[in-house]
Amino acid sequence: MLPRFPITQTILERLKGVTETSNGWSARCPAHDDSNPSLSITELDDKVLVHDHAGCSKDKIMGAIKLEVKDLFTKTSDRPEKAKEVCAYDYCDENGSVLFQKIRYEPKDFRLRKPDSEHPGKMKWSIDGVRRVLYRLPNLIQGINTGKPVFVVEGEKDADCLAKLGLTATTNFEGANKKGSGRSSGKWLPIYSDTLAGATVIVIADRDTPGRDHAADIAAKLQGKAVSIKVIELPDVKGKTVKDGSDYFAAGGDIGEFQDLVDKAPEWKPTEEPCAETEAVVERQLPNILTASAPVVATASENETELEFARRLTAALPPVKTVGKVWHIYRNGAWLPFNSDLVKPQALAILPEKIRTIRRASTMIEHVEAERQTDLEGFKGFHAFDGSAVLLNARNGIVRVTPDRIELLPHSPEHCFTRQTAAQFNPDATAALFGRVLNEVLPDQEDRELFQLCTGNFLFPDCRHEVAVCCYGEAGRGKSTVADPVATALGRDLVSRLSMSQVCDPRSYHLPGLKFAAVNLGTELTTADIAESGNFKTLVSGEPIEARPIYGAPFVMQTACKLWFLANSLPRFKHGTEAELRRTRFLRFDYHPPIKDVTLKARLAAEMDGVFLYMVQGLQRLLTCSAIPIGGRESRAVHDRFRVSNDPVGAFVQCRCILDREAREVKEDLRKAFVEFAEQHELAPACGEWFFRVLLERFPSLKDARLRIGGERVRRVQGISLRSSLTIESSE
């Protein structure tokens, strides 16, 4: 709720602990030691009413904030135009009975009222004691019961707009936290999440900071209750700025395009706690961090400058770097983001009492922020080159790897690492169980060597080897059994979990999450053709790629994240070429354990330090390799199978044809030979229908030719010949 009078704004700015209520605001009374807010502030037509429920007089209250009682009476020029009621939004129970109403006024304002039980037919301006429910609850319940997706928006106007289009939509009457704090506002209540339990939910965020924060808060609180959660923003339409759903359709937005946007939006993914510490953990521990690592700094004198205040604050903080408005603190070997508001108590403590204000503390923090600015590109993930050596930021120090030596060095902020492995480096660690399982699921020594090199490649700071890994085999063949210990050793903060389709989608919002990841472990390969392979090839090669965050503008990033997929079927690129084959290594998993050991994965996880040592040794071997090999006999067979299934035309030409610019092969003979080739390799029967189109696209030197033989015109392809027919016939 926004104040209508300037004096109200002034009062609220001078009070502490201000929160909105149904008819105004509450705050801590400045006239007494008030730990439990007892002061209420309400705007009437011609004055502002302040009342302390603990008994302080208006004189004491106003004097404490350096105002007078007469200031509460508004001047005529201050009074806004009398508000006009324009709409009443009914909040009903499951049976459609009105529990309360939210009234919209013009100029824009809202008030709440409920049916007056003592005076039937009348309303009471309060919702005290009323059950809180989501908007359009009866329709919402019906939609959930029939399996319809639920759209959660910010505001009743947007919910009604979507409902008119036949969609199930809702909102909470409290709206978003307009301060845009970036934290949970508490306005999305647990009962709302319970109502949406079992639903497919799409949260439409308003395109402003409070709206995005509110959407993120809703998604986080729905986790574990809704079966699916997506968070989207709606784009501008025809040059018209769009903030929300109402704007989108008012500007001419199309329902089909809207649905397409929803369908292609990724599943919402919570920010996982990194193996070191997340921002939330840092914020929770910051007071202790400051106390433990900072020298005691005396309170400044009133004569010092703002810059001198800022230098005192810098001395009171552990190492700090800033990128724009984002602060990073160095803790346990990694630079971690945190909220600069958390250092305000330290800033206030430095200021002399007579000039101790939030404004001065904020100015001090802004000075530190400006002095500590650094380029985002200066930060690294968890690995980097040190000349020809590789540095890995492990939990207990920095591992320096060269072809002939592995050593552990102490952590240092100078390396600018922002991530670290969950495992510690221990040269004496073992992973006997992991080794035994590898021998069972990959009996071929060449395959085991390939697997170790690939895990070492996950630790390599660039993508010079240009290799993605696909562990291929039926379910229950041990793929995830050996993958999980590797992911555990790296830690959740270094492992992304995108599917192949999400990686390859050129409009994917997920790619920014790959920037500092070691590996993307995808556990699902769709059997449908993947339309675009550009992202796949770009990421595997480590080239710059445009990333689109779900909020904010696209940016160009470069990542050393490696791609690793566990698959029951081979990937299928719609326009596959030799490029995907060259960049992929396959490992065939065909071991079926006689008895399932339900404790196996937990016991393997306990060997994470040994598994990490295994990976580091793979990295050391990789430093002496010019290329990563193909693997053993079974894996090479899968590699050859993918060659055909991914690029059947290219494989056909390589196996059955000779390219010769003087040759001319009969088109029908070529077609029949390709159909026979496709049947032999169990390809889809329809593949012959597009054979010539793809053939001429893949081999631009080939041309259609019309020849006359014995008076009959025969269609041929110039530049190619079947291996069984090498005679070159000349045209008439």
N, C-alpha and C positions, 0 to 999 in steps of 0.2 A: 504494500500500500504506500503510495507517495503522499507526502504532506501537501495540503492545499494552501497553507499559509507560510510565508517566509519565517515567521517567528517559531512555528512548529519545527521547521528544519533546524533553526538555531538551537532550540532546546534539545533536540535529539542529538545533535553533534556534541553537546556538552555533557551528555549523560553517558553512563557506562552500562553495559549489559542490556542494550536495547533489543527487544524482540517485538514482532508484530502480534497483535491480538485480533479478535474478531471485530472490535470496534475502535482500534487505535493501536497503542503501543504500551509495553511495560518496560521498566528499567529499574536499576538500583537507585534508591533515594540518595542524593548527594548530601543530605543534611544529617545522616546518621550512618553508622557502620552497618551496611545493608548487604548481607551475603545472599539473601533470598529476595529477589526483586519485589519490592512492595509498592512501587510508584506506578500509577497509571496515567497515561496522557491521551486525551480524547479531543478531537476537533468538533466544535459545535458550529452553528451558523455564524456567530459573531464573536466567538472567543475560543480560547484553548483551555480546556479543563485539566488541571493537574491535581492528583489526589494521592496522598501517601496513606496506605492502609495501616501503617505503624503509628500514625498520629502526628507526623511533622507538619507544621503550618506551611501555608503557601509562601509566607515571607521568608522562612528559613530555606525552603526549597529553592526559591528563585534567587535568594541572596547567595546561596552556595554555588550557583552557576553564573553569578555576576549579572543577573537580570532583576527586573522589578516586577511586582504583581501587575502593574498597569500594562506591562508589555503583553500580558495574556489576552487583552482585549484588542481585537484586530481593527485596523483602520479600514474605512470603507473601500479605499483603493486596493487593499490587500485581499478583499473578499472575492472569491471566484464567482463566476456566473453560477446561479443556482442549478444544481445537477438535475438532470432529467432522466428518469428511469426509461431504458430502452429495451431491456430484455430480462426475463427471469428464467434461470436454468434450474430445472427440477432435479434434485437428487433423491432417488426413490429406493425403496427396499426391493426384495426379490419379487414381490407381488404387485409392484407399481405404486404403492402408497408413498406419498411425498414425506421424506424425512426432514429435508430442509431445502432452501432455495438460495441460489447465488444470484444477486441482482446486479446487473450491469448498468452503469450510469454514463451519461455524456454531459460534460467532459469525462473522459475515461476514469472510472472508479468502480469498485465493487463493494457490496455489503452482503452480509449473510442474515438469514432469518429462518424461523421455524414455525410450524403451526402452533398456535397458543392453545394448549389443552384446556385452559380455564375459560377461554372465550372462543368457542367453535366458530370457524369461518374467518378468524383474525390471525395475524402473524405477529410473532415476537422477535425483536431484533437481537437475537442471540442464538447460538447453537450449542450452548452449554448442555452437557448431558445427552447430546444427540449422537447416535451411532454414525461413524464415518464410513462412507461407501464411495466406490468409484462412480463416475458419471455414466448414465445410460445402463445401469446395472442389469435390469431385466433383459435387454437386448444383448448385453455382454454375456450373460449366462447362457442364453440360447445359442449364441455364436460359438462359444466354447464347446457346448454339448454336441453341436453338429460339425465340429472339426474345422471351423473357419478360423483363419488367422486373425489376431487381435492387433489393432493399431493403437498404440498409446501415444497421444499427442499432448501438446502443451496448450490447454485452453478449450473451453466448451465450444467455441465457434469453430475450431478446427475439427473437433469430434463430430459436430453436426454436419459439417461439410462432407466429411468422408462417409457418414451414415447415409446421406442423400444419394451417394453413389453406390449404395448397396454393400458397403464395407462395415465390419464390426469395429467400432472405435470407442475410445474412452479417454478420460483424463482424471486427474485428481484436483479437487477444488482449490487446494493450496497453491497450485502452480509451481513455478521454479523459484529458486533463491536468487533474487535479482541482484544481489551483491556479487554473484559469480565467483564464489570463493574457491571453486575447484574441489571442494569437499562435499560430503554428504550434507544436505540441508536439513534432513530430518522431515522433509515434507512428504516423502513417499513412505507411507506407514507399512508396517509388516502385514496388516490386514489386507492391504491392496495386493501384495505379492501372493498371499494365500488365495485371494480371489482368482488370480491368474494361474494357479497351479495346474499343470498339465496342458497349458495353452501354447500355441505357436505365436510368439509376440514379435512385432516390429515396432520399435520405438522411433518416432520421427522427431529429430532434434531441431529446435529452433536454431537458426543460423546466427547465434550470438553466444558469448561466453557462458552466461547463465543457462541458456538452453542446452548447450553441449554438456555442461556439468550436470544438469538435471537428468539428461538422457543417460549419461554414464552411471549416475547414481541408481536410476531405475534398473538398468541392465545388471548392475552388480547385485542388487537386492533380489532380482528374479533368478539369479543363478541357483541351480539346484531345484527350482520349482517349475519354471517354464520348460517345456521340452525343446524349444528352440528360441533363440534370441538374436535379433538383428537390430542394429542401430544405423539409421540412414539420415542424410540431409538431402533436401530437394534442390535441384539446380535452378538457376535463373531460366526464364522462358521468354524467348523472342525479345531479348534485350531488356526485359523487365526484371527488377530485383525481386527475388523470392526469399522470404524469411521462414515461412511455415506452409502448412498444407492449404490454408485458405488462399494465401498469395499465389501458390502454384497453380491452382485451378482457376482463380480469377484472372490470371495472366494468360490463360488459354492452354494450360497444361493438359496433356492427353492421358486418359486413364490407362490406355495400353502401354504408353511409355512409362507411366508411373509403376505399373505392375512389373514391367521389364526391369526397372531399376530395383524393385524389391527382390525379384527373383535372383538377380545377379549380385546382390549385396552379400558379403561374407557373413558367416556366423560370428556373432560377437564373441570376443575372446578376452577373458579377464587378464589384467596385467599380472603375470606370474611373479612370485617372489624369487629374485635371483639368488644364486648360491651364496653370494656375499651378503648383501642387505638391500632391500628395496627402499624407495624413498620413504615409505611408511615406517619401516624399521628404523631408518635414520632419524626421522622426526620423533619417534618414540624415545630414542636413546640420546637425542641431541643434548639435553641438559647434562647428562652424565659425560658425554663426549667433551663438551665444553669445559666442564669442571676438571676432568682428568687431564686434558691436553693443553689447556690454555694457562698462561701465567696470570697471576692476580694483577689487575690493572686498577690503579687508584682512580677515584672520581675526579673528573677534570675540573678545572677552574672556570668561572664564568667568562674570563677574558680570552679563552682560547677560541680559535677560529673553527668553522665547520670542518675544514680539512684536518685540523689537529684532532678533533673529536673522532673523525673517521679513522685516523691512524691508530688511535687508542683501541677502537673497535677491532681493527685488523689484528692488532697484537693479542686481543682476547679470544680470537678464533683459531681453530685448526686451519690447515691449508685450504684455501678457497679459490675456485675459478668460476667465472661467470660467462655464459654465452647468451647475450641479450638479457632477458629477465630471468633466465634459468640459472640457479646457483648449483654448484657442485662442491661437495666436501670430500676430502680424502680420508678414507677410513679402511683400515685392515687391507691395504694393498690395492684399493680401487677408488676411483672418483665417482661419487654417487650423487644424484640430484636430490635436492631438498628445498623446502619452502623458506624463503628469506624472512618471512614473518616470524619465524621461530627464534631469530636472533634479536628481535625487538626488546625483550627483557634485558639482554646484555647492553644494548644501545642505551636504553633508559637508565640503567644503573650507572653508566659512565657520565651521564649529564648531571650537572649540579641541580639540586632540588628546585631552585628558583626558576630555572628555565627548562625543567624536565617536562616535555610535551611529546605527544605522538608525532606531531609534525616534524620536530627537530630530530627525533629518533629515525624517522623515515628518511629525512634528508641525509643523515649520517650513513644509513644503509645504501642509499643511492650513490654516495661518494665511493664507498667500498665496491659497489657493483661496477661502477665506471672504471675504477683503477684495476680491477681484476679481470677485465674482459679478455677473452681468448677466442680463437677461431674454433668452431665446432670440429673442423677437420683435424685439429691438433689432438683430439681424443682418439684413442684406439679401442678396439674391442678387448680381446684377451691375449692377442699374439701380435708379434711384430718382428721385423728383421733387425739384426744387429750385425751389419756387414753381411757375411755369408752365413752367420749363425741365426738360429730362430729362438726368440724369447717367448715363453709361455707363462702367463700369470696364473699360477696355481694357488690353492688356498693357503699354503704355508710358505710361499716365496716364489721367486721367478726362476723358471727352469731354462737354462741356456743349453741349446742342443747344437752340436756340430757333428760332422761325420765320424769323428773319432773320440768325442767326449760329451758327457751329459753331466751338468753340474747345477746345484741349487744356490741361487743368490738371494739376498734379502730383498724384500719389497722396497720400492722407491717411487715417490710421487712423480719423479721426472719422466717416467715412461708413459704417463697419461693413460693407463689402462682403466677402462670402465667396467670390465667384467673379469671374472676369474672362474677357474674350474671348481667344481664341487669337491673333487678329489685332491688329496695332498700328494706331493711327489715324495716317494720313499723308494730308494734304489734297492731296498731289501724286501719290498712288498711282493707277495705271490698271488697267483690267481689259478690255482691248480684245478678247481672245479670248472672255471671258464675254459681252460685249455682242454679238459676232458670233453666238455660239451662241443667245442669246436671240432675236435677230432671225430665226433659222432655225426654231426650235421654236415660237415664238409670233409669227407674222407679223403679227397684228393689233395695232396700236399700243395699243388700249384694253386688250388682254390684258397687254401688257408693262407698262403703267402700273399695272394691278391687281397684277401680280406684285411690282413694286417697293414698292407701298404695303403689301403683305402682309409682305414681308421687313422693312420698316420697323416694322410692327406687332409683329414678333418682339422688337424692341428697346423696345417701349412698356412702361412699368412697371405698367400695369393692363390690364384687359380691357374697357374702356368701349365699344370698337367691336364687341364680341361677334361675332367672325368666326373661323371655322375654314376652312382651305383644303384643297381636294381637287384635286390634279392628276390628270386623268383621261385615259386613252388606252391603247392596246394596248402590249404589251411592246416595248422598243426604240424608243420614240418620243421619248426625250430627257428624260423626267421626272426620273430620278435624275441625269442629266448636269448639269442646272441646280440640282438640290437639293444635291448633294454639295459644291459650292464654298461655298454658304451655310452648311452644317453645318461645314465646315472653318474658315471665318472665325469662327464662334461658338466652336468647340472642343468636344471630346467631353463636357466637364463641363457644358455648357449645352444639350446635345441628348439628349433621352430617345428611346427607340425602341420604344414600346408600340404594339401593334396596336389597331384600333378595338374589338375584342372585349375586350381587356385593359383599355382605358380605361373601357368601359361596364359591366364586371362589378362589381356593387355590393360583392362580397366580395374584390375584387382587392387583392393585397398590393403592387402596383406603384405605387399612387398617391403614397405618400410621396416617391418619387423625382422627382416633378414639382414639388415645392415651390419650388426655386430654379432650375429649368430655364427656358431662354428659349423652347424649342419642343419639342414631341413630334413627331418625324418618323416616322410609321408607314408602312411599305412594304408592308403586307398588309391588304387588306380582304376578309373572308370573304364568300362568296356566300350563306351562310345568314343568316336573319333575326337581327338583334340584338335580344334580348328587351327590354332596358332602355336607354332613352336619357337617363335622369335624370343620370347622371354627365357625359355629353357636354354637355348643356345647362348644367349647373352650372359645369363647367370653362370652357366658352366664355364664360360670363357673368362669370367671376371671383368667384363667390359662395363662401362657406365650404362646405367639404365634409369629411365624415368619412373619414379615411384610416386604414387598418389595416396597420401594419408587420408584417412576418413574425414579428418578436419584439416583444413589448410590447403595451400596451393601445392601442385606437383613440384617435385624437385628431382635433380639428377643425383643418383648415389652410385657408389661402387662398393661391392661387398666381396669378401672371400668365402662366403657361406657356400658349403658344398651341398649337393642334392643327393639324397639317399631315399630310396623307395622300397617298401616291402610289398610284394605284389603276388596275387593269385593268377593274374593274367598279364600279358605283355602290354606295354603302352602302345597306343595307336594314334599316330599323328596323321591328320587328314591329308596333309601335303608333305609326307615324310620324304627325306632325302638321305644321302650318305652322311650328312652333317650330324644327325641324331645318333646314328650308329657309331660314328667315330668318337663321340663324346660319352658313350655309355659302356659300362662294364657290367656284366651279368654274373651272378653267382647262383648256381642251381642248388636248391634245397629239396632233398627227396628222402630224408630220414624220418621214419615214423616210429616214435618211441613205443615200445610194447606196453608200458604202463605210464600214465601221466603222473608226474611228480608235482604236486601242488605247492611244495615248499621250495622248488628249484629256483624260481626267480628271486625270492627273498634271499636265498643263500648266495646267489650270484651277485646281488646288489651289495652284499657285505664285502665283496672282493674288489670294490671300486678302485682302491689305491693300486692294487695289482693290475687291474684292467687298464688304468691310466698309464702305468709303466709300460705295459704291452703296447699301447698306442704311441707313447713317446719313442719306444724302440722302433716302431713302424715308421715314425717320422724320420728317425736317424737313418734308417735304410733308404728311405725315399730321397734323402739329400744326395745320395750317390746314384740315383736312377735317372735316366734321361726320359723314360716313359713308363707308364703303369701297364703291365701286361694284360692279356685277355683272360687268363685263367686256365683251369684244367679242361679235360675232354668234355665233360657234361656242360660246363659253362660256355665253352666255345660253341657247342651245338646250339645252345640257347641264343648265343650271339648271332649265329648264322640264320637261325629261325627268325630272329627279329629283323635281320637284313631283308628277308623276303617279305615279311608281313608289314613292315614299315614302309618299304619302298619296292613294291612288287614289280613295277615297270623297270626300275633301275637294275634289280636283281635279275629279271628276265633278260635284259639286254646283255648283262655281264655273263650270264650262264649260257644263253642260247644264240647269241648274235655276234656279228662282227661289224664294227663301224668302219665303213670305207666309203669315201665320198663318191667313188665311181660305181658303187653297187646300187642295185635297184631291186627291192624285194616286193613280191605281190602282197598287197594289203590283206587280202583274205587269208593268205598263208600265214602272215604275221599274226593276224587275229586268232586263228585256230591254234597256232603254236603257243600263244599267250594263254588262251583258255585252258589248254592242256597243262601248261606250267602251273596255272592257278589251282587247277584241280589236284594236281600232284602235291601241292603244298597246302591243301585244305583252306584256300582263300575263298572269300565270299563269291558266289556265282556272278553277282552283278558287277564284279570288278572289270569284266571285259567290255562293259558298255562305255567306259570312259578311257579305254586303253589308248586310242590314237590321240585324244586331246592331251593326255598326260605325257605320252611319248614325245610329241612335238614340243611341249613345254620344257620337258627335261633335257631334250637334245635339240637345241635350236638349229643345228646344222642340217637336220633332216628336212626333206621337202616332199610334198605330194608330187607325184609324176603320173602322167597319163601316156601309156605306150600302146601302140597298135601292133598286135601279133596275129598273123594270119587273118587279117581283116577285122579282127575283134579288138576293141579298145579295152585295155586292162589297166586298172588303177594300181599304182605301185608307190613305194616310199623310197626316195633316192637317198643314199648315204648309209644304208644298212642292209645286211644280208643274214639270213639264218645260217647257222653253222652247217646244216645239212644241204644247203643249196648255195654254192659259192660261184656259180656261173653268172657272169655279168652279161646281161643282154643289152644290146644297143637299141635305141629308139629308131623309128623309121626315118 
